[in-house]
Amino acid sequence: MKPAPFEYHRPTSLAQALDLVATLENPKILAGGQSLVAMMNFRFVQPDHLVDLARIGELSGIEEQGNVLRIGAMTRQRELEFSDLIARRLPLMHAALDHVGHRQTRNRGTIGGSLSHNDPSAELPLVALAFDASVELASRRGKRRISARDYLRGYLETALEADEILVAIEFPCWREGHGFGFHEFARRHGDFAIAGAAAMIELGAGAIVERLSITLNGVGATALRLDETEAAMIGHRLDSVLLRRAILAEVERLEPVDDVHATADYRRHLAKMLTMRAIADAAQAAGAPMARI
């Protein structure tokens, strides 16, 4: 299959790009194109205009701003994968990137493209939600910043308006020495995840849980946090029995999709197992080894 006819535009500044998406009829933004081009080839998406952001340098790069890492939306996944700064300040992202497609797709794919597409199995939306990241959106009307939780709305759906472009994502860094873990199950390495889980933990004296983030992908319309499990553990000593009870109770109430790749029950089972493994890894990395729960 080939895409339906369209006009191609390649602006060199954000202002030019914003003018195009505000004035053209039925435009579509091209970031890395790893999802969009395939959808166009199958004619699931048929834009009249394609606005390529590849030449807009101001949309790329990684910048450390105090305790926040600001990542331009057009930053290639490969750059993130090999960044020492990402590995040091956002180790969970560094671990997750190895599961994002294949080397060839990471060479072209961008962080903004992944967050704008918001596939429920994608790793980078999960990472953004895990860190309570915020996204910066721009239009000719101005700029606005919203949380990743509010931005990631549902299946292939975000808070982006028709005339907006995702400019950057800001990740608040966790303190040095926090623990993290990431586990994902796919039929083959590089395939879309059937389910995945990420965990981050900060511990105080006596292995008291001071901060906890547990995030899943592949088991809902978008990535999701296990808010109840987090709340149940914060302020308490890290305890495998309490954790297991909280995880099983919250995950059991999830309603995963049931499709040709996996049943809802199987996704729910994977969510439980992967979450337990991710937390066990996070606890060990934080200096409080615990039995696999």
C-alpha positions as CSV (number, residue, x, y, z in Angstrom):
1,M,0.0,0.0,0.0
2,K,1.0,3.6,-0.6
3,P,-0.2,6.7,1.1
4,A,-3.0,8.9,-0.3
5,P,-1.7,12.0,-2.0
6,F,-0.5,14.8,0.2
7,E,1.6,18.0,0.2
8,Y,4.9,18.0,2.0
9,H,6.1,20.9,4.1
10,R,9.5,21.3,5.8
11,P,9.6,24.4,8.0
12,T,12.9,25.5,9.6
13,S,11.5,27.2,12.7
14,L,8.8,26.5,15.2
15,A,7.0,29.7,14.2
16,Q,6.8,28.5,10.6
17,A,5.5,25.1,11.7
18,L,2.8,26.6,14.0
19,D,1.6,28.9,11.1
20,L,1.3,25.8,8.9
21,V,-0.7,23.6,11.3
22,A,-2.9,26.6,12.1
23,T,-3.8,27.5,8.5
24,L,-3.6,24.3,6.5
25,E,-6.5,22.0,6.1
26,N,-6.2,18.5,7.5
27,P,-2.4,18.7,8.4
28,K,-0.4,16.0,10.2
29,I,2.9,16.5,12.1
30,L,5.8,14.3,11.1
31,A,8.4,13.7,13.8
32,G,10.3,10.4,13.4
33,G,7.6,8.8,11.3
34,Q,8.0,5.3,12.7
35,S,4.2,5.0,13.4
36,L,2.7,7.7,11.2
37,V,4.2,6.6,7.9
38,A,3.1,3.0,8.4
39,M,-0.4,4.2,9.2
40,M,-0.4,6.4,6.1
41,N,0.8,3.5,4.0
42,F,-2.2,1.5,5.1
43,R,-4.4,4.6,4.7
44,F,-5.5,4.5,8.3
45,V,-4.5,8.1,8.3
46,Q,-4.9,10.3,5.2
47,P,-3.6,13.9,5.8
48,D,-3.8,16.5,3.1
49,H,-0.6,18.1,4.4
50,L,2.5,16.6,6.1
51,V,4.5,19.1,8.2
52,D,8.0,17.7,8.8
53,L,9.7,19.0,12.0
54,A,13.1,17.5,11.3
55,R,14.9,20.8,10.4
56,I,13.7,22.7,13.5
57,G,16.8,22.6,15.6
58,E,15.2,24.3,18.6
59,L,13.0,21.2,19.2
60,S,16.0,18.9,19.8
61,G,18.4,18.4,22.7
62,I,18.8,17.5,26.4
63,E,19.2,20.3,28.9
64,E,19.8,20.0,32.6
65,Q,17.9,22.7,34.5
66,G,18.7,22.2,38.2
67,N,16.8,19.1,39.2
68,V,14.9,18.8,35.9
69,L,15.9,17.4,32.6
70,R,14.2,19.2,29.7
71,I,14.2,17.1,26.5
72,G,13.2,18.6,23.1
73,A,10.4,16.7,21.5
74,M,12.4,16.0,18.3
75,T,15.3,14.4,20.2
76,R,16.0,11.1,18.7
77,Q,15.6,8.0,20.8
78,R,19.1,6.9,19.9
79,E,20.5,10.1,21.4
80,L,18.6,9.4,24.6
81,E,19.8,5.8,24.6
82,F,23.5,6.8,24.5
83,S,23.3,9.9,26.7
84,D,25.4,9.7,29.8
85,L,23.2,12.4,31.3
86,I,20.0,10.3,30.8
87,A,21.8,7.2,32.2
88,R,22.8,9.1,35.3
89,R,19.7,11.3,36.0
90,L,16.9,9.2,34.5
91,P,18.1,5.6,34.8
92,L,14.6,4.2,34.4
93,M,14.3,5.8,30.9
94,H,17.8,4.4,30.0
95,A,16.6,0.9,31.0
96,A,13.3,1.2,29.1
97,L,14.9,2.5,25.9
98,D,16.5,-0.9,25.1
99,H,12.9,-2.2,24.7
100,V,11.8,0.5,22.3
101,G,11.6,-1.1,18.9
102,H,14.9,-1.9,17.2
103,R,18.1,0.1,16.7
104,Q,16.9,1.1,13.3
105,T,13.6,2.5,14.6
106,R,15.4,4.3,17.5
107,N,17.7,6.0,15.0
108,R,14.7,7.8,13.5
109,G,12.1,7.7,16.3
110,T,11.7,10.7,18.6
111,I,10.5,11.1,22.2
112,G,7.9,13.6,21.1
113,G,6.6,11.3,18.3
114,S,6.1,8.5,20.8
115,L,4.3,10.7,23.3
116,S,2.1,12.2,20.6
117,H,1.1,8.8,19.2
118,N,0.5,7.4,22.7
119,D,0.4,3.7,21.9
120,P,-0.8,1.9,25.0
121,S,2.1,-0.5,24.7
122,A,4.8,2.2,24.2
123,E,7.6,2.6,26.7
124,L,8.2,6.3,26.6
125,P,4.7,7.4,27.7
126,L,5.1,5.0,30.6
127,V,8.4,6.6,31.5
128,A,6.9,10.1,31.3
129,L,4.0,9.1,33.6
130,A,6.4,7.3,36.0
131,F,8.4,10.5,36.5
132,D,5.3,12.8,36.7
133,A,6.8,14.6,33.7
134,S,5.2,17.7,32.2
135,V,4.8,18.5,28.5
136,E,5.1,21.9,26.8
137,L,2.6,22.5,24.0
138,A,2.8,25.4,21.6
139,S,0.4,27.0,19.1
140,R,0.1,30.5,17.6
141,R,-2.1,31.2,20.7
142,G,0.9,30.7,23.0
143,K,2.4,27.9,25.1
144,R,0.9,25.8,27.8
145,R,2.3,23.2,30.1
146,I,0.4,20.2,31.5
147,S,1.2,17.0,33.4
148,A,1.8,13.8,31.6
149,R,-1.1,12.3,33.5
150,D,-3.5,14.9,32.0
151,Y,-1.8,14.8,28.6
152,L,-2.0,11.0,28.1
153,R,-5.8,10.6,27.7
154,G,-6.5,7.3,26.1
155,Y,-6.0,4.9,23.2
156,L,-3.8,6.9,20.7
157,E,-5.3,10.0,22.3
158,T,-3.6,13.0,23.9
159,A,-4.5,16.5,25.0
160,L,-2.9,18.0,21.9
161,E,-5.2,20.4,20.1
162,A,-5.3,20.4,16.3
163,D,-3.2,23.5,16.0
164,E,-0.6,22.6,18.7
165,I,2.9,21.0,18.5
166,L,4.6,19.2,21.4
167,V,7.7,21.2,22.1
168,A,9.4,19.6,25.0
169,I,9.1,17.2,28.0
170,E,10.4,18.1,31.4
171,F,11.4,15.2,33.8
172,P,11.9,15.9,37.5
173,C,14.8,13.8,38.6
174,W,14.6,11.6,41.6
175,R,17.4,11.8,44.2
176,E,20.6,10.1,43.7
177,G,20.6,6.5,45.0
178,H,16.9,5.8,44.3
179,G,16.0,2.3,43.1
180,F,14.4,1.5,39.8
181,G,13.3,-1.5,37.8
182,F,11.8,-2.1,34.4
183,H,10.3,-5.4,33.0
184,E,8.4,-6.0,29.9
185,F,7.0,-9.0,28.1
186,A,6.8,-9.2,24.3
187,R,6.7,-12.2,21.9
188,R,10.0,-11.1,20.4
189,H,12.5,-8.4,21.4
190,G,11.4,-5.2,19.7
191,D,7.8,-6.2,19.3
192,F,5.0,-4.2,21.0
193,A,4.8,-5.1,24.6
194,I,1.9,-7.2,25.7
195,A,2.5,-5.8,29.2
196,G,5.2,-3.9,31.0
197,A,5.9,-2.5,34.4
198,A,8.2,0.1,35.9
199,A,9.0,0.9,39.5
200,M,11.0,3.6,41.3
201,I,11.5,3.9,45.0
202,E,13.2,6.1,47.5
203,L,13.9,4.7,51.0
204,G,14.6,6.3,54.3
205,A,16.1,4.9,57.5
206,G,14.9,1.5,58.4
207,A,13.8,0.9,54.8
208,I,10.8,3.2,55.2
209,V,9.3,4.0,51.8
210,E,9.5,7.7,51.3
211,R,8.6,7.8,47.6
212,L,7.2,5.2,45.2
213,S,6.2,5.1,41.6
214,I,4.6,2.1,39.9
215,T,3.6,2.4,36.3
216,L,2.1,-0.1,33.8
217,N,1.7,-0.2,30.0
218,G,-0.1,-2.6,27.7
219,V,-3.0,-3.2,30.2
220,G,-5.1,-0.2,29.5
221,A,-6.0,2.4,26.9
222,T,-2.8,4.3,28.0
223,A,-0.1,3.9,30.5
224,L,-1.3,4.0,34.1
225,R,-0.1,4.4,37.7
226,L,-0.9,2.1,40.6
227,D,-1.9,5.0,42.8
228,E,-3.5,2.9,45.5
229,T,-0.5,0.6,45.9
230,E,1.8,3.6,46.1
231,A,-0.3,5.3,48.7
232,A,-0.5,2.1,50.8
233,M,3.3,1.7,51.0
234,I,4.5,5.3,51.5
235,G,5.4,5.8,55.1
236,H,5.6,2.1,55.8
237,R,8.6,-0.2,56.0
238,L,9.3,-2.0,52.8
239,D,7.5,-5.3,53.2
240,S,7.0,-7.9,50.5
241,V,3.8,-9.3,52.0
242,L,2.1,-5.9,52.2
243,L,3.3,-5.0,48.7
244,R,2.1,-8.2,47.2
245,R,-1.3,-7.8,48.8
246,A,-1.7,-4.2,47.5
247,I,-0.5,-5.1,44.0
248,L,-2.8,-8.1,43.6
249,A,-5.8,-6.1,44.8
250,E,-5.3,-3.1,42.5
251,V,-4.3,-5.0,39.4
252,E,-7.2,-7.4,39.8
253,R,-9.6,-4.5,39.3
254,L,-7.9,-3.5,36.0
255,E,-9.8,-4.1,32.8
256,P,-7.1,-4.9,30.1
257,V,-8.0,-5.2,26.4
258,D,-8.8,-8.7,25.2
259,D,-7.5,-9.1,21.6
260,V,-5.6,-11.5,19.2
261,H,-2.3,-10.9,21.1
262,A,-3.4,-11.8,24.6
263,T,-6.5,-12.3,26.7
264,A,-7.5,-9.8,29.3
265,D,-6.7,-12.4,32.0
266,Y,-3.3,-13.1,30.6
267,R,-2.5,-9.3,30.5
268,R,-3.7,-9.0,34.1
269,H,-1.5,-11.9,35.2
270,L,1.5,-10.4,33.4
271,A,0.9,-7.1,35.1
272,K,1.1,-8.7,38.5
273,M,4.2,-10.7,37.8
274,L,6.1,-7.8,36.0
275,T,5.2,-5.3,38.7
276,M,6.5,-7.6,41.4
277,R,9.8,-8.1,39.5
278,A,10.2,-4.4,38.8
279,I,9.7,-3.5,42.5
280,A,12.1,-6.2,43.6
281,D,14.8,-4.8,41.3
282,A,14.1,-1.3,42.5
283,A,14.4,-2.3,46.1
284,Q,17.7,-4.0,45.5
285,A,19.0,-1.0,43.6
286,A,18.0,1.2,46.6
287,G,20.0,-0.9,48.9
288,A,17.2,-3.0,50.5
289,P,17.2,-6.4,48.9
290,M,14.0,-8.3,49.3
291,A,12.7,-11.7,48.1
292,R,11.0,-11.8,44.8
293,I,7.4,-11.0,45.6
